[in-house]
Amino acid sequence: MNHVNAPGYVPLHLETRSVVDTATAAFHLNRQPQTLREWSSRSSGPIHAVRIGGRLGWRVADLRALVGGGA
């Protein structure tokens, strides 16, 4: 996946936010957003979402650790 040229997405190693939305997290994990929503609803995935104002958020540190970039 070419993160450098992906429109609308910051490369994960340059991400400054501590939490990102489901679409962004799914992009970085090369999964469909629905997969992450399922992980959250079943508490079955390799990382867990946080709820922010009724929406799902995904910790950037968890994403980095999962893809091997370190936390």
PyMOL commands that set and color helices and strands:
alter all, ss='L'
color gray80, all
select helices_A, chain A and resi 12-14+22-29+33-42+60-66
alter helices_A, ss='H'
color red, helices_A
select strands_A, chain A and resi 19-20+50-52+55-59
alter strands_A, ss='S'
color yellow, strands_A
deselect
rebuild
show_as cartoon
